[in-house]
Amino acid sequence: VWMCSLIQSPYHVDTTSVKPASLITGILIFPISVLTVKRQYEVDVTLDPDTANAWLILSDDGKQVKHGDVRKNLPDNPKRLNCWFDVLAKQSFSSGRFYYEVQVKGKTYWWLGVARESINRKEITLPSLQDGYWTICLIDGDSYYAGADSDVLSLKSRPQKVGVFVDYEEGLVSFYDVDAEALIYSFTGCSFTEKLYPYFSPFVTFHGINSAPLIISPVSH
C-alpha cells in the first residue's frame, strides 16, 4: 500500500502520486539510465518569447534565458506569463515520450520541468502540482525541492545539467543529474489530459548573484 499511496494536496487533488527517486529506481520500475532516454527520446526544445515574463532576457537562438535588470514593455498576449519569472517552450507534447537537458551551472535558484497548457498565466501562483506544474527546483543555493509542494530532495551531488524525461501515457516525469548519470526524482501516476510544455524559470538576479542563464543543451544526435 505504501508504494502506491497518493500525496494529498490542500485542494484535494489526488490524481498525481509522488515518489522519491530511490523508490522509483529500486522498487517500482526498472532503472532507466539517462543515456538510454537521451539516445531514444531527446527532442529539440526552444524558448517561446511570446510566453516569456517581461523581466526575462532570451537569447536570439531561443536556447538561453536569464533575469534582466529592467522590465520590458511587451504586449500582454494571452500566452504571456505575467506574475512569475518563467517561460515555456515553443514545443508542446500530448503523447509519447520526450527528453531534454538544461544547464544550471552557476545558479543559486532555478525551476525546471513541464507545465500543462491551461496553467494560470496572469495571477501569482507557485509552480505546484495542483496548479498544473511538475517541477524540481533549487532554492538559496543548496536546497532542492520537488516543485512547490515541499518535498525536500537529498542529493549526493549538485547537478550542473538536469535532464527532464516525460512518458505521457505512463504519467511519468523524471529528472536526472546528467553528469552523474543518476535519477534525481520522479513524479508517477500523473494524469495528463492536455498539452505539456517544457517549463523554465531562472528566477531573480540578486546584486549579480544567480545571474547565470539557464541553457538548453543542443540535441546530441
C-alpha positions as CSV (number, residue, x, y, z in Angstrom):
1,V,0.0,0.0,0.0
2,W,2.7,2.5,0.9
3,M,4.3,2.1,-2.5
4,C,1.2,3.3,-4.3
5,S,-0.2,5.9,-1.8
6,L,-1.2,9.3,-3.2
7,I,0.1,12.6,-2.0
8,Q,-2.9,14.7,-1.0
9,S,-2.8,18.4,-1.7
10,P,-4.6,21.1,0.3
11,Y,-7.0,21.3,-2.6
12,H,-7.8,17.6,-2.5
13,V,-6.2,17.0,-5.9
14,D,-5.4,13.3,-5.8
15,T,-4.7,12.4,-9.4
16,T,-0.9,12.5,-9.0
17,S,1.3,10.3,-6.9
18,V,4.8,11.4,-6.0
19,K,7.6,9.1,-5.1
20,P,11.2,9.7,-4.2
21,A,13.7,8.6,-6.9
22,S,15.1,5.9,-4.7
23,L,11.8,4.1,-4.6
24,I,11.2,4.6,-8.2
25,T,14.6,3.2,-9.2
26,G,14.8,0.3,-6.7
27,I,11.2,-0.9,-6.4
28,L,8.6,0.4,-8.7
29,I,10.2,0.4,-12.1
30,F,13.4,-0.8,-13.7
31,P,16.2,1.8,-13.7
32,I,16.2,3.7,-16.9
33,S,19.6,5.3,-17.5
34,V,19.9,8.9,-18.7
35,L,22.0,7.7,-21.6
36,T,19.1,5.4,-22.7
37,V,16.4,8.0,-22.6
38,K,18.8,10.5,-24.2
39,R,19.5,8.3,-27.2
40,Q,15.9,7.3,-27.8
41,Y,13.8,10.3,-26.8
42,E,15.8,13.5,-27.0
43,V,13.9,16.4,-28.7
44,D,14.9,19.9,-29.8
45,V,13.4,22.5,-27.5
46,T,13.5,26.2,-27.9
47,L,12.0,29.0,-25.7
48,D,8.8,30.8,-26.8
49,P,9.3,34.6,-26.5
50,D,5.5,35.1,-26.6
51,T,5.3,33.3,-23.2
52,A,8.3,34.9,-21.5
53,N,7.8,37.1,-18.4
54,A,8.7,40.7,-19.1
55,W,11.7,40.6,-16.8
56,L,13.4,37.8,-18.7
57,I,16.1,38.0,-21.4
58,L,16.1,35.3,-24.0
59,S,18.9,34.6,-26.4
60,D,18.3,35.0,-30.1
61,D,18.5,31.3,-30.7
62,G,15.9,30.6,-28.0
63,K,18.3,28.4,-26.0
64,Q,19.1,30.6,-23.0
65,V,17.2,32.6,-20.5
66,K,18.1,34.8,-17.6
67,H,16.6,37.5,-15.4
68,G,17.2,41.1,-16.5
69,D,17.5,44.4,-14.7
70,V,14.7,46.1,-16.5
71,R,11.1,45.1,-17.1
72,K,10.5,45.2,-20.8
73,N,7.4,46.7,-22.3
74,L,5.9,43.7,-24.0
75,P,2.4,43.1,-25.4
76,D,0.2,41.3,-22.9
77,N,-0.9,38.5,-25.1
78,P,-2.9,35.5,-23.7
79,K,0.2,33.3,-23.8
80,R,2.4,35.5,-21.7
81,L,3.3,34.5,-18.1
82,N,2.9,37.8,-16.2
83,C,3.5,37.1,-12.5
84,W,6.4,34.7,-12.2
85,F,9.9,34.7,-13.7
86,D,9.3,32.0,-16.2
87,V,8.9,31.0,-19.8
88,L,7.6,28.0,-21.7
89,A,9.0,26.2,-24.8
90,K,7.5,26.6,-28.2
91,Q,7.1,22.8,-28.4
92,S,4.2,21.0,-26.8
93,F,3.6,17.3,-26.3
94,S,0.3,15.4,-25.9
95,S,1.5,11.8,-26.4
96,G,4.6,9.6,-26.4
97,R,7.9,10.2,-24.6
98,F,10.4,13.1,-24.8
99,Y,13.6,14.2,-23.1
100,Y,15.7,17.4,-23.0
101,E,18.6,18.8,-20.9
102,V,19.2,22.1,-19.3
103,Q,22.5,23.5,-17.9
104,V,22.0,25.0,-14.4
105,K,25.7,25.6,-13.7
106,G,26.5,28.7,-11.6
107,K,22.9,29.3,-10.5
108,T,21.6,29.5,-6.9
109,Y,17.9,29.5,-7.9
110,W,16.0,27.7,-10.7
111,W,12.9,25.8,-11.6
112,L,12.6,23.2,-14.3
113,G,10.0,20.7,-15.5
114,V,6.8,20.7,-17.5
115,A,3.5,22.6,-17.3
116,R,0.1,21.9,-18.7
117,E,-1.3,24.3,-21.3
118,S,-4.1,25.6,-19.0
119,I,-1.9,27.0,-16.2
120,N,-2.9,30.4,-14.9
121,R,-0.6,32.8,-16.7
122,K,-1.8,36.1,-15.2
123,E,-2.0,35.6,-11.5
124,I,0.7,34.8,-8.9
125,T,0.9,31.1,-8.4
126,L,3.8,28.9,-7.4
127,P,4.7,26.1,-9.8
128,S,2.8,23.4,-7.8
129,L,1.2,20.1,-8.7
130,Q,-2.4,21.4,-8.1
131,D,-1.8,24.3,-10.4
132,G,-0.5,22.1,-13.3
133,Y,3.3,22.0,-12.9
134,W,5.6,19.1,-12.5
135,T,9.0,20.6,-11.5
136,I,12.0,20.4,-9.3
137,C,13.8,23.5,-8.0
138,L,16.9,24.8,-6.3
139,I,16.4,27.4,-3.6
140,D,19.0,29.5,-1.9
141,G,21.9,27.7,-3.5
142,D,21.7,24.4,-1.6
143,S,18.1,23.3,-1.1
144,Y,16.4,21.1,-3.7
145,Y,12.7,20.5,-3.7
146,A,10.0,18.7,-5.7
147,G,8.3,21.7,-7.1
148,A,6.3,24.0,-4.7
149,D,4.9,21.0,-2.7
150,S,7.6,20.9,0.0
151,D,9.2,17.5,-0.7
152,V,12.8,18.1,0.2
153,L,15.3,16.2,-2.0
154,S,18.5,14.9,-0.6
155,L,21.1,14.8,-3.4
156,K,24.6,13.3,-3.3
157,S,26.0,15.9,-5.7
158,R,24.9,19.3,-7.0
159,P,23.6,18.9,-10.6
160,Q,25.3,21.1,-13.3
161,K,23.0,19.8,-16.0
162,V,19.5,18.4,-15.5
163,G,17.7,16.0,-17.8
164,V,13.9,16.0,-18.0
165,F,12.1,12.9,-19.2
166,V,8.4,12.6,-19.7
167,D,6.3,9.5,-20.6
168,Y,2.9,10.9,-21.3
169,E,0.9,7.7,-21.4
170,E,2.5,6.3,-18.3
171,G,2.1,9.6,-16.4
172,L,5.8,9.8,-15.6
173,V,8.0,12.9,-15.2
174,S,11.7,12.1,-14.2
175,F,14.6,14.3,-13.5
176,Y,18.2,13.3,-14.0
177,D,21.6,14.6,-12.9
178,V,23.2,14.2,-16.4
179,D,26.9,14.2,-15.4
180,A,26.4,11.8,-12.5
181,E,24.0,9.7,-14.7
182,A,21.7,9.5,-11.7
183,L,18.0,9.8,-11.3
184,I,17.1,12.7,-9.0
185,Y,13.3,12.4,-8.6
186,S,10.2,11.1,-10.4
187,F,6.5,12.1,-10.3
188,T,4.5,8.9,-11.1
189,G,0.8,8.1,-11.7
190,C,0.2,11.6,-13.2
191,S,-3.0,12.1,-15.1
192,F,-2.2,14.1,-18.3
193,T,-5.2,15.2,-20.3
194,E,-3.8,18.2,-22.2
195,K,-0.7,19.5,-23.9
196,L,2.5,19.7,-21.8
197,Y,5.1,22.4,-22.3
198,P,8.7,22.3,-21.1
199,Y,8.9,24.9,-18.3
200,F,11.9,27.1,-17.3
201,S,12.4,29.7,-14.6
202,P,15.9,31.2,-14.0
203,F,14.3,33.2,-11.1
204,V,15.7,36.6,-10.0
205,T,19.2,38.0,-10.0
206,F,20.2,39.5,-6.6
207,H,23.0,42.0,-7.0
208,G,24.8,39.8,-9.5
209,I,24.0,36.6,-7.7
210,N,22.1,34.0,-9.8
211,S,22.9,35.9,-13.0
212,A,23.9,32.8,-14.9
213,P,21.4,31.8,-17.6
214,L,19.6,28.5,-17.9
215,I,20.9,26.9,-21.1
216,I,19.1,24.3,-23.1
217,S,21.6,21.8,-24.4
218,P,21.8,21.1,-28.1
219,V,20.4,17.8,-29.4
220,S,23.3,15.3,-29.5
221,H,22.1,13.2,-32.4
